[in-house]
Amino acid sequence: MTNLPTFIVTVANESHVGYAQTICDEMEASAKARGTGIAKRKPEYVALKMTEGKAVIALHPDGKWAGFCYIETWGHGKYVANSGLIVSPELRKSGLARQIKQKVFELSRTKYPDAKIFGLTTALAVMKINSGLGYKPVTYSELTDDEDFWKGCQSCVNFPILTSKNRSNCLCTAMLFDPAQEPTFIPLPVAEQKPAAKATSLQERWVRYRQRLSIQPMQLPDQDKDENKQAS
């Protein structure tokens, strides 16, 4: 694993618009290299996400671009997708993607606390990151039915597979985070535990029993008690 230097991982804004073309170029190159395809995005669209505060960007301390991800909303804000995750090639498998996903996940939960967050991916690394954030694998029927979302898949090389199966499945794995299924965690007080009693042998128990008998006062019969009272 590459030693990960200190990166600036932050919510993008207008000052980052100049990176939009580089990001789009890398998205396209990465899709071709994997041979699976992702929905293409234009620089204008990526720049809009930055100005809306719906994207996360990672930069080297010297200002060089390192990674990116953005938020899309569907179904009138009922569904949120963290899309377009991309990391500079030399930084892949370094842990930076996890930092970006964590940041954009937190941004999504802040902006849309009641929305279901979902993703479609063929990348095992992304699946592992999503699982760590609380995503669960689901069927496509549990995702948004917003037509605009599915139109975005038209630029993917696997779009014919998706349409041939009536959008029931494709090569991508669908994953979903549902805030309604995440109970509020309240730590319970830890009860003080007493040390367990040490097991004793039968012989030790017999010795203790005899000792208890030896220190108990002798009980006199009732008749003897009466005689003692008369004598006193």
KEPADREN-777843 format. One line per field, with one value per atom (N, C-alpha, C, O): x, y, z; atom name. Coordinates in steps of 0.1 Angstrom, whole numbers. Layout:
x: (X, ...)
y: (Y, ...)
z: (Z, ...)
at: (CA, ...)
% end
This chain:
x: (8, 0, 9, 19, 5, 12, 11, 0, 22, 22, 13, 17, 2, -7, -3, -4, 1, 4, -9, -20, -7, -19, -25, -19, -37, -45, -55, -59, -59, -71, -83, -85, -92, -104, -115, -118, -122, -131, -143, -143, -154, -165, -161, -156, -164, -160, -168, -179, -162, -170, -165, -158, -169, -166, -151, -147, -142, -128, -122, -111, -130, -125, -130, -127, -137, -143, -133, -135, -121, -110, -105, -99, -109, -105, -116, -113, -127, -138, -134, -137, -126, -123, -113, -115, -104, -94, -102, -99, -111, -119, -127, -127, -134, -142, -133, -137, -121, -112, -107, -107, -105, -100, -112, -109, -124, -135, -137, -139, -136, -137, -126, -128, -114, -102, -103, -99, -107, -109, -119, -117, -130, -141, -136, -139, -129, -123, -114, -113, -105, -95, -102, -97, -113, -120, -128, -131, -132, -141, -155, -162, -159, -173, -181, -193, -175, -183, -190, -196, -191, -198, -205, -201, -216, -223, -213, -207, -212, -203, -209, -221, -200, -204, -196, -185, -203, -197, -190, -195, -180, -173, -183, -182, -193, -203, -211, -214, -214, -222, -214, -219, -202, -193, -191, -191, -189, -187, -200, -198, -211, -224, -225, -229, -221, -221, -211, -214, -200, -191, -197, -196, -203, -209, -221, -224, -228, -239, -235, -244, -222, -218, -222, -224, -223, -228, -217, -219, -204, -193, -182, -181, -173, -162, -149, -149, -139, -127, -115, -115, -105, -93, -81, -80, -73, -62, -49, -49, -38, -25, -22, -29, -14, -11, -6, -8, 0, 4, -7, -5, -19, -31, -34, -43, -25, -28, -40, -42, -48, -60, -56, -47, -64, -62, -74, -72, -86, -98, -110, -110, -122, -134, -146, -145, -158, -170, -181, -179, -193, -204, -217, -219, -227, -240, -251, -251, -259, -271, -283, -283, -294, -307, -317, -318, -326, -336, -349, -349, -360, -373, -376, -381, -374, -377, -369, -375, -357, -349, -350, -344, -358, -360, -348, -346, -341, -329, -317, -319, -306, -293, -283, -282, -276, -265, -251, -250, -241, -228, -221, -216, -220, -216, -202, -196, -197, -185, -172, -163, -172, -159, -147, -147, -138, -126, -113, -114, -103, -90, -79, -79, -70, -58, -51, -49, -48, -43, -32, -31, -22, -11, -14, -6, -27, -31, -41, -46, -44, -53, -48, -36, -56, -52, -44, -36, -45, -38, -46, -41, -59, -68, -75, -84, -71, -77, -92, -100, -96, -110, -119, -130, -114, -122, -124, -135, -114, -116, -126, -134, -125, -135, -149, -158, -151, -164, -170, -182, -161, -166, -171, -181, -163, -167, -180, -188, -181, -193, -205, -217, -203, -214, -219, -231, -210, -213, -221, -230, -216, -223, -237, -246, -239, -252, -261, -273, -256, -265, -268, -279, -259, -262, -272, -282, -271, -280, -294, -304, -293, -306, -306, -305, -309, -309, -319, -316, -330, -340, -339, -347, -330, -329, -322, -313, -326, -319, -307, -308, -295, -283, -280, -279, -278, -276, -264, -260, -260, -250, -250, -255, -245, -243, -228, -223, -222, -208, -204, -210, -193, -187, -174, -168, -170, -157, -158, -165, -150, -150, -146, -151, -136, -131, -142, -143, -150, -161, -171, -177, -174, -184, -179, -187, -166, -161, -162, -166, -160, -161, -175, -178, -184, -199, -204, -211, -199, -203, -199, -206, -187, -182, -190, -191, -197, -205, -220, -228, -223, -236, -245, -257, -240, -248, -250, -242, -261, -265, -267, -273, -263, -267, -282, -288, -288, -302, -305, -296, -317, -321, -324, -326, -324, -326, -340, -342, -349, -363, -363, -373, -353, -353, -346, -346, -342, -336, -346, -358, -342, -352, -358, -351, -371, -377, -377, -384, -369, -368, -362, -351, -369, -365, -352, -344, -350, -338, -325, -315, -327, -315, -311, -299, -321, -318, -314, -306, -318, -313, -298, -291, -293, -279, -270, -258, -276, -269, -267, -260, -273, -273, -259, -256, -250, -236, -227, -216, -233, -225, -225, -235, -214, -213, -222, -225, -226, -235, -250, -258, -253, -267, -276, -287, -272, -280, -284, -295, -275, -278, -289, -298, -287, -297, -311, -321, -312, -325, -331, -343, -322, -327, -333, -341, -330, -335, -345, -348, -350, -361, -356, -364, -344, -338, -338, -338, -340, -341, -327, -325, -317, -303, -293, -298, -280, -270, -257, -257, -246, -233, -229, -221, -236, -233, -240, -251, -234, -241, -248, -242, -260, -268, -266, -267, -263, -261, -269, -270, -275, -284, -281, -280, -281, -281, -295, -298, -302, -315, -315, -314, -316, -315, -326, -325, -338, -349, -346, -352, -336, -332, -320, -315, -315, -304, -308, -310, -309, -314, -304, -292, -309, -300, -293, -299, -280, -271, -270, -265, -275, -274, -266, -271, -253, -245, -251, -255, -252, -258, -247, -235, -251, -241, -235, -243, -223, -216, -218, -213, -224, -226, -213, -204, -211, -198, -199, -208, -189, -188, -180, -168, -186, -178, -170, -174, -158, -150, -158, -164, -157, -163, -157, -145, -166, -161, -152, -155, -142, -132, -138, -143, -137, -142, -134, -122, -141, -134, -136, -146, -127, -128, -138, -141, -142, -151, -145, -152, -132, -125, -125, -127, -122, -122, -136, -136, -146, -160, -163, -170, -158, -161, -153, -159, -141, -133, -140, -141, -145, -152, -165, -169, -172, -184, -181, -189, -171, -167, -163, -166, -156, -152, -164, -165, -174, -187, -194, -199, -194, -200, -193, -199, -180, -172, -173, -171, -177, -178, -193, -195, -202, -216, -218, -213, -226, -228, -237, -245, -233, -241, -255, -257, -265, -279, -283, -283, -287, -292, -306, -314, -310, -324, -332, -326, -345, -353, -353, -354, -353, -353, -340, -341, -329, -316, -316, -311, -322, -323, -331, -327, -342, -350, -342, -343, -335, -327, -316, -314, -310, -300, -305, -299, -318, -324, -327, -325, -331, -334, -322, -322, -311, -298, -293, -286, -296, -291, -299, -297)
y: (-12, 0, 12, 13, 22, 35, 42, 43, 48, 56, 69, 77, 70, 81, 94, 94, 104, 117, 124, 119, 135, 143, 150, 159, 146, 152, 161, 160, 171, 179, 173, 173, 167, 161, 170, 170, 177, 187, 188, 183, 195, 197, 207, 218, 204, 213, 225, 226, 236, 248, 255, 248, 267, 274, 275, 275, 275, 276, 263, 263, 252, 240, 236, 226, 246, 243, 240, 233, 246, 244, 229, 226, 221, 207, 198, 186, 204, 196, 188, 176, 194, 187, 176, 165, 178, 167, 155, 144, 158, 148, 140, 127, 146, 140, 131, 120, 136, 128, 116, 105, 117, 105, 95, 83, 100, 91, 82, 70, 89, 82, 72, 60, 76, 67, 55, 44, 57, 46, 36, 24, 41, 33, 24, 12, 30, 22, 12, 0, 15, 6, -7, -18, -4, -15, -23, -35, -17, -24, -26, -34, -19, -21, -9, -10, 3, 15, 21, 14, 34, 42, 53, 57, 59, 70, 82, 86, 87, 98, 111, 113, 120, 133, 144, 142, 155, 166, 175, 175, 182, 191, 201, 205, 206, 216, 210, 216, 197, 190, 189, 192, 185, 183, 197, 198, 207, 221, 225, 232, 222, 225, 219, 225, 206, 199, 206, 207, 211, 218, 231, 234, 239, 252, 250, 259, 238, 236, 230, 228, 227, 221, 207, 202, 200, 186, 177, 167, 180, 172, 172, 182, 162, 162, 160, 152, 168, 167, 165, 170, 158, 155, 161, 160, 169, 176, 173, 171, 173, 172, 186, 195, 186, 198, 210, 221, 206, 216, 220, 228, 215, 218, 209, 211, 199, 190, 181, 176, 178, 170, 156, 150, 150, 136, 127, 115, 132, 124, 132, 144, 125, 133, 123, 111, 128, 121, 132, 142, 129, 139, 132, 120, 141, 136, 139, 150, 129, 131, 127, 118, 134, 131, 127, 132, 118, 112, 110, 109, 109, 107, 118, 116, 131, 143, 142, 145, 138, 138, 125, 125, 116, 104, 94, 86, 95, 87, 96, 106, 91, 99, 89, 78, 93, 84, 92, 103, 85, 90, 85, 74, 93, 89, 94, 103, 88, 93, 93, 101, 83, 82, 79, 69, 87, 86, 90, 101, 83, 86, 86, 78, 95, 96, 82, 76, 77, 64, 60, 49, 69, 66, 64, 60, 68, 68, 57, 56, 49, 38, 27, 25, 21, 12, 18, 11, 31, 38, 41, 45, 40, 44, 57, 61, 64, 77, 76, 84, 66, 64, 62, 67, 55, 54, 67, 69, 75, 89, 97, 104, 96, 104, 99, 107, 86, 80, 83, 86, 83, 86, 101, 104, 110, 124, 127, 134, 121, 123, 116, 121, 105, 99, 108, 109, 114, 123, 135, 140, 140, 151, 148, 156, 136, 131, 130, 134, 125, 123, 137, 138, 147, 160, 167, 173, 167, 174, 167, 173, 153, 145, 134, 123, 138, 128, 117, 106, 119, 109, 101, 91, 104, 98, 85, 83, 75, 63, 66, 72, 61, 63, 50, 40, 51, 39, 40, 51, 29, 30, 17, 7, 18, 7, 7, 16, -5, -6, -20, -30, -21, -34, -35, -46, -25, -25, -32, -27, -42, -49, -40, -40, -31, -22, -13, -10, -8, 1, -6, -1, -19, -27, -28, -27, -30, -32, -19, -19, -8, 5, 8, 12, 5, 7, -1, 3, -14, -23, -17, -18, -11, -5, 7, 11, 13, 25, 21, 30, 9, 4, 1, -2, 1, -3, -18, -26, -22, -36, -39, -31, -51, -55, -56, -62, -51, -52, -55, -55, -58, -60, -46, -36, -46, -33, -27, -15, -35, -31, -22, -14, -22, -14, -1, 8, 2, 15, 24, 20, 36, 46, 42, 35, 45, 43, 56, 56, 65, 78, 75, 70, 78, 75, 83, 78, 95, 102, 95, 96, 88, 81, 70, 68, 62, 51, 56, 48, 67, 73, 76, 75, 78, 81, 69, 70, 57, 45, 43, 33, 51, 49, 50, 44, 57, 59, 47, 46, 38, 27, 16, 14, 9, -2, -13, -21, -14, -26, -22, -30, -10, -6, -16, -18, -22, -32, -44, -50, -48, -59, -54, -62, -42, -37, -36, -40, -32, -30, -44, -46, -53, -67, -74, -84, -70, -76, -67, -69, -58, -48, -42, -40, -38, -31, -39, -33, -52, -60, -64, -66, -64, -66, -63, -61, -62, -59, -64, -73, -60, -64, -57, -62, -46, -38, -44, -50, -43, -47, -35, -24, -36, -26, -26, -37, -15, -14, -2, 8, -4, 6, 8, -1, 21, 24, 31, 41, 24, 29, 35, 27, 48, 53, 48, 48, 44, 40, 26, 23, 19, 6, 7, -4, 19, 20, 25, 37, 16, 21, 30, 28, 39, 48, 39, 32, 41, 33, 40, 51, 33, 39, 28, 18, 32, 22, 19, 28, 7, 2, 3, 0, 6, 6, -8, -18, -8, -21, -25, -18, -36, -41, -46, -52, -42, -47, -62, -67, -68, -83, -87, -82, -96, -101, -113, -121, -115, -126, -139, -140, -149, -162, -169, -168, -176, -183, -194, -201, -196, -206, -220, -222, -229, -243, -249, -248, -256, -263, -278, -283, -286, -300, -305, -298, -317, -324, -324, -322, -327, -328, -314, -313, -303, -290, -286, -280, -290, -286, -294, -288, -306, -314, -308, -308, -303, -297, -285, -283, -276, -264, -267, -260, -278, -282, -286, -282, -293, -297, -285, -285, -275, -263, -255, -250, -254, -247, -254, -247, -267, -275, -272, -272, -271, -270, -257, -256, -246, -233, -230, -219, -238, -235, -239, -250, -232, -235, -247, -250, -255, -268, -264, -256, -270, -269, -279, -291, -275, -284, -288, -280, -300, -304, -294, -288, -293, -284, -288, -279, -301, -305, -300, -295, -302, -297, -282, -277, -275, -260, -256, -247, -263, -260, -263, -255, -274, -277, -267, -263, -262, -252, -239, -232, -236, -223, -225, -215, -237, -239, -238, -233, -243, -243, -229, -226, -221, -207, -199, -187)
z: (0, 0, 0, 7, -8, -9, 4, 10, 9, 21, 17, 9, 25, 22, 29, 41, 21, 28, 32, 31, 38, 43, 32, 26, 28, 17, 23, 35, 15, 18, 12, 0, 21, 16, 21, 33, 12, 17, 7, -4, 11, 3, -8, -5, -20, -31, -32, -27, -38, -40, -53, -62, -55, -68, -71, -83, -61, -63, -69, -74, -70, -75, -89, -95, -95, -108, -119, -128, -117, -127, -128, -138, -119, -119, -126, -129, -130, -136, -148, -150, -158, -170, -167, -173, -158, -154, -148, -151, -140, -133, -143, -143, -153, -163, -172, -176, -175, -184, -177, -183, -164, -156, -154, -155, -153, -152, -164, -163, -176, -188, -191, -195, -188, -189, -180, -184, -168, -158, -163, -161, -168, -173, -184, -185, -194, -205, -200, -206, -191, -185, -179, -180, -172, -165, -175, -173, -186, -196, -191, -197, -181, -176, -179, -181, -179, -182, -171, -162, -171, -161, -169, -180, -163, -169, -171, -161, -183, -186, -180, -180, -176, -171, -178, -181, -181, -187, -177, -165, -180, -171, -165, -153, -173, -168, -156, -147, -158, -147, -134, -124, -136, -124, -117, -105, -125, -120, -112, -102, -117, -111, -97, -87, -96, -83, -73, -61, -78, -69, -64, -52, -73, -69, -59, -51, -61, -52, -39, -30, -37, -24, -23, -12, -34, -34, -40, -47, -37, -41, -31, -23, -31, -23, -31, -41, -29, -37, -27, -16, -32, -25, -33, -45, -26, -32, -25, -12, -32, -26, -18, -22, -9, -2, -11, -8, -23, -32, -42, -51, -40, -48, -60, -67, -62, -73, -70, -59, -81, -79, -75, -80, -66, -61, -62, -64, -60, -60, -59, -57, -62, -63, -62, -65, -57, -57, -55, -49, -60, -59, -55, -56, -52, -47, -58, -64, -61, -69, -61, -53, -64, -57, -67, -78, -62, -71, -63, -51, -71, -64, -55, -43, -59, -50, -37, -26, -37, -25, -16, -5, -21, -12, -14, -5, -25, -27, -31, -37, -26, -28, -33, -28, -44, -49, -47, -51, -42, -41, -54, -54, -64, -77, -81, -75, -92, -98, -90, -92, -81, -73, -82, -89, -81, -89, -81, -74, -82, -75, -86, -95, -85, -94, -94, -84, -106, -108, -98, -93, -96, -88, -73, -65, -69, -55, -52, -41, -62, -60, -51, -51, -43, -32, -21, -14, -20, -10, 3, 13, 1, 12, 10, 18, 0, -2, -6, -2, -14, -18, -6, -6, 4, 16, 23, 28, 23, 30, 22, 28, 9, 1, 3, 5, 3, 4, 18, 20, 28, 42, 42, 48, 36, 36, 28, 33, 17, 9, 15, 14, 22, 29, 41, 43, 48, 59, 53, 59, 42, 35, 31, 33, 26, 22, 34, 33, 45, 57, 63, 69, 61, 66, 58, 63, 45, 36, 34, 33, 35, 33, 43, 40, 56, 67, 65, 71, 58, 57, 44, 42, 36, 22, 23, 32, 14, 13, 3, -7, 7, -1, -8, -2, -21, -28, -39, -41, -44, -54, -63, -58, -75, -84, -87, -92, -85, -88, -92, -88, -99, -103, -95, -96, -88, -81, -67, -59, -65, -52, -41, -30, -44, -33, -29, -17, -38, -35, -26, -17, -30, -22, -8, 1, -6, 8, 16, 27, 9, 16, 19, 30, 10, 12, 24, 32, 24, 35, 49, 58, 49, 61, 66, 78, 56, 59, 63, 67, 61, 65, 53, 55, 41, 29, 29, 35, 23, 22, 7, 0, 2, -11, -13, -4, -23, -26, -40, -49, -43, -57, -64, -57, -77, -83, -81, -81, -77, -74, -62, -60, -53, -41, -43, -34, -56, -59, -64, -65, -67, -72, -85, -93, -87, -100, -109, -119, -105, -112, -126, -127, -137, -150, -154, -162, -148, -151, -146, -153, -135, -130, -140, -144, -145, -154, -168, -175, -172, -184, -184, -194, -172, -170, -173, -175, -173, -176, -191, -196, -200, -214, -220, -230, -213, -218, -214, -218, -206, -201, -212, -218, -213, -223, -220, -229, -208, -204, -204, -200, -210, -210, -217, -213, -228, -235, -226, -227, -217, -207, -198, -194, -193, -184, -190, -183, -202, -208, -212, -212, -216, -219, -208, -209, -196, -184, -176, -165, -184, -178, -165, -156, -165, -154, -141, -130, -142, -130, -124, -112, -133, -129, -140, -152, -137, -147, -141, -132, -146, -141, -128, -120, -126, -113, -101, -103, -90, -77, -71, -70, -67, -61, -46, -40, -40, -25, -20, -26, -8, -2, 12, 20, 17, 31, 34, 28, 43, 47, 61, 70, 63, 76, 86, 98, 80, 88, 94, 104, 89, 94, 103, 107, 106, 114, 128, 130, 138, 151, 158, 156, 166, 174, 184, 192, 184, 193, 206, 207, 217, 231, 239, 242, 242, 250, 263, 270, 266, 279, 290, 287, 303, 313, 316, 315, 318, 320, 335, 343, 337, 351, 357, 350, 370, 376, 378, 384, 374, 375, 387, 388, 395, 406, 402, 393, 408, 404, 407, 418, 399, 401, 413, 415, 420, 432, 428, 418, 436, 432, 436, 447, 427, 429, 440, 440, 449, 460, 458, 452, 464, 463, 474, 483, 473, 482, 496, 506, 497, 509, 516, 528, 509, 514, 520, 530, 513, 517, 530, 539, 531, 544, 555, 566, 553, 564, 569, 581, 560, 564, 571, 581, 567, 574, 588, 598, 591, 604, 612, 624, 606, 614, 618, 629, 609, 613, 625, 634, 625, 636, 649, 659, 648, 660, 667, 679, 660, 666, 670, 676, 666, 670, 685, 689, 693, 707, 708, 700, 718, 720, 724, 733, 719, 722, 732, 729, 744, 754, 753, 747, 757, 757, 766, 775, 763, 771, 786, 794, 789, 803, 810, 822, 804, 810, 812, 822, 802, 804, 817, 824, 819, 831, 844, 853, 844, 856, 859, 870, 848, 849, 855, 863, 851, 856, 871, 878, 875, 889, 898, 909, 892, 900, 901, 911, 892, 893, 901, 903)
at: (N, CA, C, O, N, CA, C, O, N, CA, C, O, N, CA, C, O, N, CA, C, O, N, CA, C, O, N, CA, C, O, N, CA, C, O, N, CA, C, O, N, CA, C, O, N, CA, C, O, N, CA, C, O, N, CA, C, O, N, CA, C, O, N, CA, C, O, N, CA, C, O, N, CA, C, O, N, CA, C, O, N, CA, C, O, N, CA, C, O, N, CA, C, O, N, CA, C, O, N, CA, C, O, N, CA, C, O, N, CA, C, O, N, CA, C, O, N, CA, C, O, N, CA, C, O, N, CA, C, O, N, CA, C, O, N, CA, C, O, N, CA, C, O, N, CA, C, O, N, CA, C, O, N, CA, C, O, N, CA, C, O, N, CA, C, O, N, CA, C, O, N, CA, C, O, N, CA, C, O, N, CA, C, O, N, CA, C, O, N, CA, C, O, N, CA, C, O, N, CA, C, O, N, CA, C, O, N, CA, C, O, N, CA, C, O, N, CA, C, O, N, CA, C, O, N, CA, C, O, N, CA, C, O, N, CA, C, O, N, CA, C, O, N, CA, C, O, N, CA, C, O, N, CA, C, O, N, CA, C, O, N, CA, C, O, N, CA, C, O, N, CA, C, O, N, CA, C, O, N, CA, C, O, N, CA, C, O, N, CA, C, O, N, CA, C, O, N, CA, C, O, N, CA, C, O, N, CA, C, O, N, CA, C, O, N, CA, C, O, N, CA, C, O, N, CA, C, O, N, CA, C, O, N, CA, C, O, N, CA, C, O, N, CA, C, O, N, CA, C, O, N, CA, C, O, N, CA, C, O, N, CA, C, O, N, CA, C, O, N, CA, C, O, N, CA, C, O, N, CA, C, O, N, CA, C, O, N, CA, C, O, N, CA, C, O, N, CA, C, O, N, CA, C, O, N, CA, C, O, N, CA, C, O, N, CA, C, O, N, CA, C, O, N, CA, C, O, N, CA, C, O, N, CA, C, O, N, CA, C, O, N, CA, C, O, N, CA, C, O, N, CA, C, O, N, CA, C, O, N, CA, C, O, N, CA, C, O, N, CA, C, O, N, CA, C, O, N, CA, C, O, N, CA, C, O, N, CA, C, O, N, CA, C, O, N, CA, C, O, N, CA, C, O, N, CA, C, O, N, CA, C, O, N, CA, C, O, N, CA, C, O, N, CA, C, O, N, CA, C, O, N, CA, C, O, N, CA, C, O, N, CA, C, O, N, CA, C, O, N, CA, C, O, N, CA, C, O, N, CA, C, O, N, CA, C, O, N, CA, C, O, N, CA, C, O, N, CA, C, O, N, CA, C, O, N, CA, C, O, N, CA, C, O, N, CA, C, O, N, CA, C, O, N, CA, C, O, N, CA, C, O, N, CA, C, O, N, CA, C, O, N, CA, C, O, N, CA, C, O, N, CA, C, O, N, CA, C, O, N, CA, C, O, N, CA, C, O, N, CA, C, O, N, CA, C, O, N, CA, C, O, N, CA, C, O, N, CA, C, O, N, CA, C, O, N, CA, C, O, N, CA, C, O, N, CA, C, O, N, CA, C, O, N, CA, C, O, N, CA, C, O, N, CA, C, O, N, CA, C, O, N, CA, C, O, N, CA, C, O, N, CA, C, O, N, CA, C, O, N, CA, C, O, N, CA, C, O, N, CA, C, O, N, CA, C, O, N, CA, C, O, N, CA, C, O, N, CA, C, O, N, CA, C, O, N, CA, C, O, N, CA, C, O, N, CA, C, O, N, CA, C, O, N, CA, C, O, N, CA, C, O, N, CA, C, O, N, CA, C, O, N, CA, C, O, N, CA, C, O, N, CA, C, O, N, CA, C, O, N, CA, C, O, N, CA, C, O, N, CA, C, O, N, CA, C, O, N, CA, C, O, N, CA, C, O, N, CA, C, O, N, CA, C, O, N, CA, C, O, N, CA, C, O, N, CA, C, O, N, CA, C, O, N, CA, C, O, N, CA, C, O, N, CA, C, O, N, CA, C, O, N, CA, C, O, N, CA, C, O, N, CA, C, O, N, CA, C, O, N, CA, C, O, N, CA, C, O, N, CA, C, O, N, CA, C, O, N, CA, C, O, N, CA, C, O, N, CA, C, O, N, CA, C, O, N, CA, C, O, N, CA, C, O, N, CA, C, O, N, CA, C, O, N, CA, C, O, N, CA, C, O, N, CA, C, O, N, CA, C, O, N, CA, C, O, N, CA, C, O, N, CA, C, O, N, CA, C, O, N, CA, C, O, N, CA, C, O, N, CA, C, O, N, CA, C, O, N, CA, C, O, N, CA, C, O, N, CA, C, O, N, CA, C, O, N, CA, C, O, N, CA, C, O)
% end
